[in-house]
Amino acid sequence: MTLINEKINGTEVRKKYCRFKKAGIVYVDYKDPNYLLKFLNEQGKILPRRLTDSLKFQRRVAQAIKKARHLALLPYVTDGLK
């Protein structure tokens, strides 16, 4: 599996898209914890780029999550986040 395309049934290829570019988002806001929760799993870990499909924005998402955790908008570790 490459970072650009993803095989569905062995023959079909679905092109990955960036949800930030599709929505027209330029700046990832750390003050929006509900949106940042989409990039965390149940334990509070940041999801990898291959699962979130945010190709170039993954570093910005990680920085926004870390900033929100530092300001206590998001928890560092939790058992039942969602």
PDB file of N, CA, C and O in Angstrom:
ATOM      1  N   MET A   1       0.838  -1.175   0.000  1.00  0.00           N
ATOM      2  CA  MET A   1       0.000   0.000   0.000  1.00  0.00           C
ATOM      3  C   MET A   1       0.882   1.236   0.000  1.00  0.00           C
ATOM      4  O   MET A   1       1.776   1.369   0.836  1.00  0.00           O
ATOM      5  N   THR A   2       0.637   2.121  -0.918  1.00  0.00           N
ATOM      6  CA  THR A   2       1.383   3.364  -0.966  1.00  0.00           C
ATOM      7  C   THR A   2       0.633   4.441  -0.198  1.00  0.00           C
ATOM      8  O   THR A   2      -0.490   4.236   0.263  1.00  0.00           O
ATOM      9  N   LEU A   3       1.275   5.578  -0.074  1.00  0.00           N
ATOM     10  CA  LEU A   3       0.635   6.672   0.642  1.00  0.00           C
ATOM     11  C   LEU A   3      -0.381   7.407  -0.225  1.00  0.00           C
ATOM     12  O   LEU A   3      -1.233   8.124   0.300  1.00  0.00           O
ATOM     13  N   ILE A   4      -0.305   7.241  -1.529  1.00  0.00           N
ATOM     14  CA  ILE A   4      -1.200   7.956  -2.428  1.00  0.00           C
ATOM     15  C   ILE A   4      -2.482   7.173  -2.685  1.00  0.00           C
ATOM     16  O   ILE A   4      -3.576   7.724  -2.559  1.00  0.00           O
ATOM     17  N   ASN A   5      -2.364   5.909  -3.040  1.00  0.00           N
ATOM     18  CA  ASN A   5      -3.527   5.120  -3.428  1.00  0.00           C
ATOM     19  C   ASN A   5      -3.722   3.948  -2.480  1.00  0.00           C
ATOM     20  O   ASN A   5      -2.789   3.506  -1.810  1.00  0.00           O
ATOM     21  N   GLU A   6      -4.939   3.460  -2.440  1.00  0.00           N
ATOM     22  CA  GLU A   6      -5.271   2.341  -1.564  1.00  0.00           C
ATOM     23  C   GLU A   6      -6.102   1.336  -2.354  1.00  0.00           C
ATOM     24  O   GLU A   6      -7.087   1.709  -2.991  1.00  0.00           O
ATOM     25  N   LYS A   7      -5.709   0.056  -2.315  1.00  0.00           N
ATOM     26  CA  LYS A   7      -6.444  -0.980  -3.042  1.00  0.00           C
ATOM     27  C   LYS A   7      -7.668  -1.397  -2.238  1.00  0.00           C
ATOM     28  O   LYS A   7      -7.614  -1.542  -1.017  1.00  0.00           O
ATOM     29  N   ILE A   8      -8.770  -1.585  -2.955  1.00  0.00           N
ATOM     30  CA  ILE A   8     -10.016  -1.964  -2.301  1.00  0.00           C
ATOM     31  C   ILE A   8     -10.245  -3.470  -2.423  1.00  0.00           C
ATOM     32  O   ILE A   8     -10.277  -4.178  -1.416  1.00  0.00           O
ATOM     33  N   ASN A   9     -10.403  -3.956  -3.648  1.00  0.00           N
ATOM     34  CA  ASN A   9     -10.674  -5.375  -3.866  1.00  0.00           C
ATOM     35  C   ASN A   9      -9.572  -6.050  -4.662  1.00  0.00           C
ATOM     36  O   ASN A   9      -9.818  -7.086  -5.280  1.00  0.00           O
ATOM     37  N   GLY A  10      -8.396  -5.513  -4.669  1.00  0.00           N
ATOM     38  CA  GLY A  10      -7.311  -6.087  -5.436  1.00  0.00           C
ATOM     39  C   GLY A  10      -7.182  -5.489  -6.820  1.00  0.00           C
ATOM     40  O   GLY A  10      -6.079  -5.407  -7.360  1.00  0.00           O
ATOM     41  N   THR A  11      -8.299  -5.068  -7.404  1.00  0.00           N
ATOM     42  CA  THR A  11      -8.236  -4.482  -8.736  1.00  0.00           C
ATOM     43  C   THR A  11      -8.575  -2.993  -8.724  1.00  0.00           C
ATOM     44  O   THR A  11      -7.966  -2.208  -9.451  1.00  0.00           O
ATOM     45  N   GLU A  12      -9.540  -2.612  -7.902  1.00  0.00           N
ATOM     46  CA  GLU A  12      -9.937  -1.212  -7.829  1.00  0.00           C
ATOM     47  C   GLU A  12      -8.964  -0.435  -6.949  1.00  0.00           C
ATOM     48  O   GLU A  12      -8.465  -0.952  -5.950  1.00  0.00           O
ATOM     49  N   VAL A  13      -8.706   0.791  -7.325  1.00  0.00           N
ATOM     50  CA  VAL A  13      -7.822   1.644  -6.539  1.00  0.00           C
ATOM     51  C   VAL A  13      -8.585   2.901  -6.166  1.00  0.00           C
ATOM     52  O   VAL A  13      -9.070   3.626  -7.035  1.00  0.00           O
ATOM     53  N   ARG A  14      -8.689   3.154  -4.872  1.00  0.00           N
ATOM     54  CA  ARG A  14      -9.355   4.350  -4.379  1.00  0.00           C
ATOM     55  C   ARG A  14      -8.291   5.366  -3.998  1.00  0.00           C
ATOM     56  O   ARG A  14      -7.393   5.058  -3.215  1.00  0.00           O
ATOM     57  N   LYS A  15      -8.381   6.547  -4.532  1.00  0.00           N
ATOM     58  CA  LYS A  15      -7.403   7.584  -4.248  1.00  0.00           C
ATOM     59  C   LYS A  15      -7.706   8.197  -2.893  1.00  0.00           C
ATOM     60  O   LYS A  15      -8.852   8.538  -2.601  1.00  0.00           O
ATOM     61  N   LYS A  16      -6.671   8.336  -2.062  1.00  0.00           N
ATOM     62  CA  LYS A  16      -6.848   8.956  -0.755  1.00  0.00           C
ATOM     63  C   LYS A  16      -7.020  10.455  -0.920  1.00  0.00           C
ATOM     64  O   LYS A  16      -6.487  11.056  -1.853  1.00  0.00           O
ATOM     65  N   TYR A  17      -7.760  11.042  -0.018  1.00  0.00           N
ATOM     66  CA  TYR A  17      -7.959  12.479  -0.058  1.00  0.00           C
ATOM     67  C   TYR A  17      -7.645  13.053   1.316  1.00  0.00           C
ATOM     68  O   TYR A  17      -7.667  12.350   2.326  1.00  0.00           O
ATOM     69  N   CYS A  18      -7.358  14.321   1.325  1.00  0.00           N
ATOM     70  CA  CYS A  18      -7.081  15.012   2.579  1.00  0.00           C
ATOM     71  C   CYS A  18      -8.363  15.694   3.032  1.00  0.00           C
ATOM     72  O   CYS A  18      -8.912  16.521   2.303  1.00  0.00           O
ATOM     73  N   ARG A  19      -8.844  15.362   4.217  1.00  0.00           N
ATOM     74  CA  ARG A  19     -10.108  15.928   4.682  1.00  0.00           C
ATOM     75  C   ARG A  19      -9.990  17.421   4.956  1.00  0.00           C
ATOM     76  O   ARG A  19     -10.996  18.131   4.947  1.00  0.00           O
ATOM     77  N   PHE A  20      -8.780  17.906   5.199  1.00  0.00           N
ATOM     78  CA  PHE A  20      -8.590  19.337   5.430  1.00  0.00           C
ATOM     79  C   PHE A  20      -8.707  20.122   4.126  1.00  0.00           C
ATOM     80  O   PHE A  20      -9.338  21.178   4.088  1.00  0.00           O
ATOM     81  N   LYS A  21      -8.102  19.608   3.068  1.00  0.00           N
ATOM     82  CA  LYS A  21      -8.202  20.293   1.783  1.00  0.00           C
ATOM     83  C   LYS A  21      -9.617  20.205   1.228  1.00  0.00           C
ATOM     84  O   LYS A  21     -10.087  21.139   0.578  1.00  0.00           O
ATOM     85  N   LYS A  22     -10.295  19.098   1.479  1.00  0.00           N
ATOM     86  CA  LYS A  22     -11.656  18.945   0.997  1.00  0.00           C
ATOM     87  C   LYS A  22     -12.598  19.923   1.701  1.00  0.00           C
ATOM     88  O   LYS A  22     -13.521  20.454   1.084  1.00  0.00           O
ATOM     89  N   ALA A  23     -12.361  20.158   2.998  1.00  0.00           N
ATOM     90  CA  ALA A  23     -13.196  21.085   3.761  1.00  0.00           C
ATOM     91  C   ALA A  23     -12.708  22.529   3.652  1.00  0.00           C
ATOM     92  O   ALA A  23     -13.392  23.446   4.108  1.00  0.00           O
ATOM     93  N   GLY A  24     -11.541  22.739   3.057  1.00  0.00           N
ATOM     94  CA  GLY A  24     -11.012  24.087   2.902  1.00  0.00           C
ATOM     95  C   GLY A  24     -10.385  24.651   4.162  1.00  0.00           C
ATOM     96  O   GLY A  24     -10.336  25.869   4.335  1.00  0.00           O
ATOM     97  N   ILE A  25      -9.906  23.788   5.045  1.00  0.00           N
ATOM     98  CA  ILE A  25      -9.304  24.220   6.304  1.00  0.00           C
ATOM     99  C   ILE A  25      -7.824  24.499   6.070  1.00  0.00           C
ATOM    100  O   ILE A  25      -7.099  23.650   5.552  1.00  0.00           O
ATOM    101  N   VAL A  26      -7.383  25.691   6.454  1.00  0.00           N
ATOM    102  CA  VAL A  26      -5.983  26.066   6.302  1.00  0.00           C
ATOM    103  C   VAL A  26      -5.262  25.954   7.633  1.00  0.00           C
ATOM    104  O   VAL A  26      -4.099  25.554   7.679  1.00  0.00           O
ATOM    105  N   TYR A  27      -5.945  26.307   8.722  1.00  0.00           N
ATOM    106  CA  TYR A  27      -5.351  26.330  10.051  1.00  0.00           C
ATOM    107  C   TYR A  27      -6.071  25.329  10.945  1.00  0.00           C
ATOM    108  O   TYR A  27      -7.295  25.369  11.064  1.00  0.00           O
ATOM    109  N   VAL A  28      -5.323  24.441  11.570  1.00  0.00           N
ATOM    110  CA  VAL A  28      -5.901  23.470  12.500  1.00  0.00           C
ATOM    111  C   VAL A  28      -5.985  24.138  13.861  1.00  0.00           C
ATOM    112  O   VAL A  28      -4.962  24.440  14.476  1.00  0.00           O
ATOM    113  N   ASP A  29      -7.200  24.366  14.326  1.00  0.00           N
ATOM    114  CA  ASP A  29      -7.416  25.129  15.556  1.00  0.00           C
ATOM    115  C   ASP A  29      -7.332  24.207  16.769  1.00  0.00           C
ATOM    116  O   ASP A  29      -8.055  23.214  16.855  1.00  0.00           O
ATOM    117  N   TYR A  30      -6.446  24.543  17.705  1.00  0.00           N
ATOM    118  CA  TYR A  30      -6.293  23.732  18.907  1.00  0.00           C
ATOM    119  C   TYR A  30      -7.405  23.995  19.916  1.00  0.00           C
ATOM    120  O   TYR A  30      -7.542  23.249  20.886  1.00  0.00           O
ATOM    121  N   LYS A  31      -8.207  25.049  19.705  1.00  0.00           N
ATOM    122  CA  LYS A  31      -9.270  25.396  20.645  1.00  0.00           C
ATOM    123  C   LYS A  31     -10.581  24.696  20.333  1.00  0.00           C
ATOM    124  O   LYS A  31     -11.604  24.986  20.953  1.00  0.00           O
ATOM    125  N   ASP A  32     -10.560  23.777  19.376  1.00  0.00           N
ATOM    126  CA  ASP A  32     -11.745  23.017  19.001  1.00  0.00           C
ATOM    127  C   ASP A  32     -11.540  21.547  19.371  1.00  0.00           C
ATOM    128  O   ASP A  32     -11.164  20.742  18.519  1.00  0.00           O
ATOM    129  N   PRO A  33     -11.784  21.193  20.635  1.00  0.00           N
ATOM    130  CA  PRO A  33     -11.497  19.809  21.056  1.00  0.00           C
ATOM    131  C   PRO A  33     -12.415  18.772  20.428  1.00  0.00           C
ATOM    132  O   PRO A  33     -12.016  17.617  20.281  1.00  0.00           O
ATOM    133  N   ASN A  34     -13.638  19.149  20.051  1.00  0.00           N
ATOM    134  CA  ASN A  34     -14.544  18.166  19.434  1.00  0.00           C
ATOM    135  C   ASN A  34     -14.026  17.716  18.079  1.00  0.00           C
ATOM    136  O   ASN A  34     -14.186  16.553  17.709  1.00  0.00           O
ATOM    137  N   TYR A  35     -13.409  18.623  17.338  1.00  0.00           N
ATOM    138  CA  TYR A  35     -12.847  18.250  16.041  1.00  0.00           C
ATOM    139  C   TYR A  35     -11.563  17.441  16.216  1.00  0.00           C
ATOM    140  O   TYR A  35     -11.295  16.524  15.440  1.00  0.00           O
ATOM    141  N   LEU A  36     -10.776  17.776  17.228  1.00  0.00           N
ATOM    142  CA  LEU A  36      -9.524  17.061  17.455  1.00  0.00           C
ATOM    143  C   LEU A  36      -9.748  15.656  17.998  1.00  0.00           C
ATOM    144  O   LEU A  36      -8.868  14.803  17.890  1.00  0.00           O
ATOM    145  N   LEU A  37     -10.929  15.407  18.585  1.00  0.00           N
ATOM    146  CA  LEU A  37     -11.235  14.068  19.091  1.00  0.00           C
ATOM    147  C   LEU A  37     -11.322  13.040  17.967  1.00  0.00           C
ATOM    148  O   LEU A  37     -11.188  11.843  18.218  1.00  0.00           O
ATOM    149  N   LYS A  38     -11.547  13.489  16.726  1.00  0.00           N
ATOM    150  CA  LYS A  38     -11.609  12.564  15.592  1.00  0.00           C
ATOM    151  C   LYS A  38     -10.252  11.940  15.299  1.00  0.00           C
ATOM    152  O   LYS A  38     -10.174  10.906  14.637  1.00  0.00           O
ATOM    153  N   PHE A  39      -9.183  12.562  15.787  1.00  0.00           N
ATOM    154  CA  PHE A  39      -7.826  12.084  15.517  1.00  0.00           C
ATOM    155  C   PHE A  39      -7.224  11.355  16.710  1.00  0.00           C
ATOM    156  O   PHE A  39      -6.021  11.094  16.733  1.00  0.00           O
ATOM    157  N   LEU A  40      -8.052  11.023  17.705  1.00  0.00           N
ATOM    158  CA  LEU A  40      -7.601  10.276  18.882  1.00  0.00           C
ATOM    159  C   LEU A  40      -8.345   8.951  18.950  1.00  0.00           C
ATOM    160  O   LEU A  40      -9.499   8.857  18.533  1.00  0.00           O
ATOM    161  N   ASN A  41      -7.676   7.923  19.481  1.00  0.00           N
ATOM    162  CA  ASN A  41      -8.382   6.657  19.688  1.00  0.00           C
ATOM    163  C   ASN A  41      -8.996   6.646  21.089  1.00  0.00           C
ATOM    164  O   ASN A  41      -8.989   7.669  21.773  1.00  0.00           O
ATOM    165  N   GLU A  42      -9.519   5.514  21.515  1.00  0.00           N
ATOM    166  CA  GLU A  42     -10.228   5.432  22.787  1.00  0.00           C
ATOM    167  C   GLU A  42      -9.318   5.676  23.986  1.00  0.00           C
ATOM    168  O   GLU A  42      -9.769   6.132  25.036  1.00  0.00           O
ATOM    169  N   GLN A  43      -8.027   5.366  23.818  1.00  0.00           N
ATOM    170  CA  GLN A  43      -7.090   5.547  24.928  1.00  0.00           C
ATOM    171  C   GLN A  43      -6.490   6.949  24.958  1.00  0.00           C
ATOM    172  O   GLN A  43      -5.784   7.292  25.906  1.00  0.00           O
ATOM    173  N   GLY A  44      -6.755   7.758  23.949  1.00  0.00           N
ATOM    174  CA  GLY A  44      -6.233   9.113  23.910  1.00  0.00           C
ATOM    175  C   GLY A  44      -4.978   9.256  23.076  1.00  0.00           C
ATOM    176  O   GLY A  44      -4.347  10.312  23.092  1.00  0.00           O
ATOM    177  N   LYS A  45      -4.599   8.211  22.344  1.00  0.00           N
ATOM    178  CA  LYS A  45      -3.405   8.275  21.508  1.00  0.00           C
ATOM    179  C   LYS A  45      -3.744   8.913  20.163  1.00  0.00           C
ATOM    180  O   LYS A  45      -4.865   8.781  19.670  1.00  0.00           O
ATOM    181  N   ILE A  46      -2.769   9.604  19.575  1.00  0.00           N
ATOM    182  CA  ILE A  46      -2.953  10.227  18.277  1.00  0.00           C
ATOM    183  C   ILE A  46      -2.913   9.148  17.205  1.00  0.00           C
ATOM    184  O   ILE A  46      -2.000   8.323  17.180  1.00  0.00           O
ATOM    185  N   LEU A  47      -3.906   9.156  16.321  1.00  0.00           N
ATOM    186  CA  LEU A  47      -3.962   8.158  15.254  1.00  0.00           C
ATOM    187  C   LEU A  47      -2.887   8.430  14.210  1.00  0.00           C
ATOM    188  O   LEU A  47      -2.557   9.588  13.954  1.00  0.00           O
ATOM    189  N   PRO A  48      -2.335   7.379  13.602  1.00  0.00           N
ATOM    190  CA  PRO A  48      -1.307   7.589  12.574  1.00  0.00           C
ATOM    191  C   PRO A  48      -1.887   8.148  11.282  1.00  0.00           C
ATOM    192  O   PRO A  48      -3.099   8.140  11.068  1.00  0.00           O
ATOM    193  N   ARG A  49      -1.008   8.624  10.443  1.00  0.00           N
ATOM    194  CA  ARG A  49      -1.405   9.277   9.200  1.00  0.00           C
ATOM    195  C   ARG A  49      -2.126   8.321   8.261  1.00  0.00           C
ATOM    196  O   ARG A  49      -3.027   8.747   7.539  1.00  0.00           O
ATOM    197  N   ARG A  50      -1.766   7.059   8.247  1.00  0.00           N
ATOM    198  CA  ARG A  50      -2.389   6.113   7.316  1.00  0.00           C
ATOM    199  C   ARG A  50      -3.843   5.840   7.666  1.00  0.00           C
ATOM    200  O   ARG A  50      -4.600   5.382   6.810  1.00  0.00           O
ATOM    201  N   LEU A  51      -4.258   6.112   8.917  1.00  0.00           N
ATOM    202  CA  LEU A  51      -5.648   5.908   9.306  1.00  0.00           C
ATOM    203  C   LEU A  51      -6.485   7.177   9.184  1.00  0.00           C
ATOM    204  O   LEU A  51      -7.692   7.103   8.955  1.00  0.00           O
ATOM    205  N   THR A  52      -5.861   8.327   9.332  1.00  0.00           N
ATOM    206  CA  THR A  52      -6.620   9.575   9.317  1.00  0.00           C
ATOM    207  C   THR A  52      -6.731  10.182   7.933  1.00  0.00           C
ATOM    208  O   THR A  52      -7.581  11.047   7.724  1.00  0.00           O
ATOM    209  N   ASP A  53      -5.909   9.767   6.975  1.00  0.00           N
ATOM    210  CA  ASP A  53      -5.903  10.284   5.610  1.00  0.00           C
ATOM    211  C   ASP A  53      -5.633  11.779   5.539  1.00  0.00           C
ATOM    212  O   ASP A  53      -6.050  12.437   4.585  1.00  0.00           O
ATOM    213  N   SER A  54      -4.953  12.315   6.518  1.00  0.00           N
ATOM    214  CA  SER A  54      -4.569  13.729   6.452  1.00  0.00           C
ATOM    215  C   SER A  54      -3.085  13.765   6.108  1.00  0.00           C
ATOM    216  O   SER A  54      -2.233  13.762   6.995  1.00  0.00           O
ATOM    217  N   LEU A  55      -2.790  13.798   4.829  1.00  0.00           N
ATOM    218  CA  LEU A  55      -1.433  13.555   4.364  1.00  0.00           C
ATOM    219  C   LEU A  55      -0.441  14.600   4.848  1.00  0.00           C
ATOM    220  O   LEU A  55       0.533  14.247   5.512  1.00  0.00           O
ATOM    221  N   LYS A  56      -0.653  15.862   4.543  1.00  0.00           N
ATOM    222  CA  LYS A  56       0.331  16.870   4.907  1.00  0.00           C
ATOM    223  C   LYS A  56      -0.002  17.592   6.204  1.00  0.00           C
ATOM    224  O   LYS A  56       0.820  18.351   6.716  1.00  0.00           O
ATOM    225  N   PHE A  57      -1.195  17.367   6.742  1.00  0.00           N
ATOM    226  CA  PHE A  57      -1.618  18.087   7.930  1.00  0.00           C
ATOM    227  C   PHE A  57      -1.385  17.295   9.216  1.00  0.00           C
ATOM    228  O   PHE A  57      -1.758  17.759  10.293  1.00  0.00           O
ATOM    229  N   GLN A  58      -0.784  16.123   9.128  1.00  0.00           N
ATOM    230  CA  GLN A  58      -0.620  15.281  10.315  1.00  0.00           C
ATOM    231  C   GLN A  58       0.250  15.960  11.360  1.00  0.00           C
ATOM    232  O   GLN A  58      -0.035  15.855  12.553  1.00  0.00           O
ATOM    233  N   ARG A  59       1.290  16.646  10.950  1.00  0.00           N
ATOM    234  CA  ARG A  59       2.155  17.331  11.908  1.00  0.00           C
ATOM    235  C   ARG A  59       1.409  18.473  12.583  1.00  0.00           C
ATOM    236  O   ARG A  59       1.576  18.700  13.782  1.00  0.00           O
ATOM    237  N   ARG A  60       0.588  19.193  11.825  1.00  0.00           N
ATOM    238  CA  ARG A  60      -0.189  20.294  12.400  1.00  0.00           C
ATOM    239  C   ARG A  60      -1.246  19.771  13.363  1.00  0.00           C
ATOM    240  O   ARG A  60      -1.510  20.387  14.396  1.00  0.00           O
ATOM    241  N   VAL A  61      -1.851  18.632  13.026  1.00  0.00           N
ATOM    242  CA  VAL A  61      -2.844  18.021  13.911  1.00  0.00           C
ATOM    243  C   VAL A  61      -2.186  17.582  15.214  1.00  0.00           C
ATOM    244  O   VAL A  61      -2.740  17.793  16.293  1.00  0.00           O
ATOM    245  N   ALA A  62      -1.009  16.973  15.118  1.00  0.00           N
ATOM    246  CA  ALA A  62      -0.302  16.517  16.319  1.00  0.00           C
ATOM    247  C   ALA A  62       0.077  17.695  17.205  1.00  0.00           C
ATOM    248  O   ALA A  62      -0.054  17.615  18.426  1.00  0.00           O
ATOM    249  N   GLN A  63       0.544  18.786  16.611  1.00  0.00           N
ATOM    250  CA  GLN A  63       0.899  19.968  17.398  1.00  0.00           C
ATOM    251  C   GLN A  63      -0.336  20.579  18.053  1.00  0.00           C
ATOM    252  O   GLN A  63      -0.268  21.026  19.198  1.00  0.00           O
ATOM    253  N   ALA A  64      -1.464  20.605  17.343  1.00  0.00           N
ATOM    254  CA  ALA A  64      -2.696  21.152  17.906  1.00  0.00           C
ATOM    255  C   ALA A  64      -3.199  20.287  19.061  1.00  0.00           C
ATOM    256  O   ALA A  64      -3.681  20.812  20.064  1.00  0.00           O
ATOM    257  N   ILE A  65      -3.090  18.966  18.925  1.00  0.00           N
ATOM    258  CA  ILE A  65      -3.516  18.072  20.008  1.00  0.00           C
ATOM    259  C   ILE A  65      -2.621  18.255  21.231  1.00  0.00           C
ATOM    260  O   ILE A  65      -3.110  18.289  22.360  1.00  0.00           O
ATOM    261  N   LYS A  66      -1.326  18.372  21.011  1.00  0.00           N
ATOM    262  CA  LYS A  66      -0.400  18.563  22.135  1.00  0.00           C
ATOM    263  C   LYS A  66      -0.643  19.894  22.827  1.00  0.00           C
ATOM    264  O   LYS A  66      -0.551  19.987  24.051  1.00  0.00           O
ATOM    265  N   LYS A  67      -0.952  20.924  22.047  1.00  0.00           N
ATOM    266  CA  LYS A  67      -1.241  22.232  22.631  1.00  0.00           C
ATOM    267  C   LYS A  67      -2.534  22.200  23.434  1.00  0.00           C
ATOM    268  O   LYS A  67      -2.613  22.785  24.514  1.00  0.00           O
ATOM    269  N   ALA A  68      -3.559  21.507  22.899  1.00  0.00           N
ATOM    270  CA  ALA A  68      -4.841  21.391  23.596  1.00  0.00           C
ATOM    271  C   ALA A  68      -4.693  20.560  24.868  1.00  0.00           C
ATOM    272  O   ALA A  68      -5.358  20.840  25.866  1.00  0.00           O
ATOM    273  N   ARG A  69      -3.842  19.557  24.846  1.00  0.00           N
ATOM    274  CA  ARG A  69      -3.584  18.774  26.065  1.00  0.00           C
ATOM    275  C   ARG A  69      -2.891  19.625  27.117  1.00  0.00           C
ATOM    276  O   ARG A  69      -3.205  19.537  28.303  1.00  0.00           O
ATOM    277  N   HIS A  70      -1.957  20.442  26.682  1.00  0.00           N
ATOM    278  CA  HIS A  70      -1.211  21.295  27.611  1.00  0.00           C
ATOM    279  C   HIS A  70      -2.140  22.308  28.282  1.00  0.00           C
ATOM    280  O   HIS A  70      -1.946  22.644  29.450  1.00  0.00           O
ATOM    281  N   LEU A  71      -3.140  22.792  27.559  1.00  0.00           N
ATOM    282  CA  LEU A  71      -4.086  23.760  28.109  1.00  0.00           C
ATOM    283  C   LEU A  71      -5.292  23.086  28.762  1.00  0.00           C
ATOM    284  O   LEU A  71      -6.249  23.763  29.137  1.00  0.00           O
ATOM    285  N   ALA A  72      -5.256  21.773  28.901  1.00  0.00           N
ATOM    286  CA  ALA A  72      -6.290  20.965  29.555  1.00  0.00           C
ATOM    287  C   ALA A  72      -7.621  20.995  28.799  1.00  0.00           C
ATOM    288  O   ALA A  72      -8.680  20.855  29.411  1.00  0.00           O
ATOM    289  N   LEU A  73      -7.578  21.175  27.481  1.00  0.00           N
ATOM    290  CA  LEU A  73      -8.782  21.062  26.673  1.00  0.00           C
ATOM    291  C   LEU A  73      -9.036  19.611  26.278  1.00  0.00           C
ATOM    292  O   LEU A  73     -10.179  19.209  26.061  1.00  0.00           O
ATOM    293  N   LEU A  74      -7.966  18.831  26.188  1.00  0.00           N
ATOM    294  CA  LEU A  74      -8.043  17.403  25.896  1.00  0.00           C
ATOM    295  C   LEU A  74      -7.289  16.642  26.983  1.00  0.00           C
ATOM    296  O   LEU A  74      -6.291  17.143  27.501  1.00  0.00           O
ATOM    297  N   PRO A  75      -7.748  15.444  27.335  1.00  0.00           N
ATOM    298  CA  PRO A  75      -7.012  14.660  28.323  1.00  0.00           C
ATOM    299  C   PRO A  75      -5.782  13.972  27.708  1.00  0.00           C
ATOM    300  O   PRO A  75      -5.756  13.671  26.515  1.00  0.00           O
ATOM    301  N   TYR A  76      -4.782  13.735  28.534  1.00  0.00           N
ATOM    302  CA  TYR A  76      -3.599  13.011  28.058  1.00  0.00           C
ATOM    303  C   TYR A  76      -3.926  11.524  27.903  1.00  0.00           C
ATOM    304  O   TYR A  76      -3.639  10.931  26.863  1.00  0.00           O
ATOM    305  N   VAL A  77      -4.518  10.928  28.920  1.00  0.00           N
ATOM    306  CA  VAL A  77      -4.828   9.497  28.904  1.00  0.00           C
ATOM    307  C   VAL A  77      -6.239   9.330  29.477  1.00  0.00           C
ATOM    308  O   VAL A  77      -6.614   9.987  30.448  1.00  0.00           O
ATOM    309  N   THR A  78      -6.998   8.446  28.858  1.00  0.00           N
ATOM    310  CA  THR A  78      -8.344   8.173  29.349  1.00  0.00           C
ATOM    311  C   THR A  78      -8.746   6.767  28.960  1.00  0.00           C
ATOM    312  O   THR A  78      -8.168   6.180  28.046  1.00  0.00           O
ATOM    313  N   ASP A  79      -9.730   6.226  29.649  1.00  0.00           N
ATOM    314  CA  ASP A  79     -10.218   4.884  29.335  1.00  0.00           C
ATOM    315  C   ASP A  79     -11.426   4.930  28.408  1.00  0.00           C
ATOM    316  O   ASP A  79     -11.546   4.098  27.508  1.00  0.00           O
ATOM    317  N   GLY A  80     -12.308   5.876  28.613  1.00  0.00           N
ATOM    318  CA  GLY A  80     -13.511   5.970  27.786  1.00  0.00           C
ATOM    319  C   GLY A  80     -13.699   7.365  27.225  1.00  0.00           C
ATOM    320  O   GLY A  80     -14.548   8.119  27.699  1.00  0.00           O
ATOM    321  N   LEU A  81     -12.916   7.713  26.221  1.00  0.00           N
ATOM    322  CA  LEU A  81     -12.943   9.073  25.693  1.00  0.00           C
ATOM    323  C   LEU A  81     -14.160   9.309  24.808  1.00  0.00           C
ATOM    324  O   LEU A  81     -14.763  10.380  24.868  1.00  0.00           O
ATOM    325  N   LYS A  82     -14.532   8.324  23.984  1.00  0.00           N
ATOM    326  CA  LYS A  82     -15.619   8.547  23.025  1.00  0.00           C
ATOM    327  C   LYS A  82     -16.897   7.917  23.482  1.00  0.00           C
ATOM    328  O   LYS A  82     -17.912   8.010  22.792  1.00  0.00           O
TER     329      LYS A  82
END
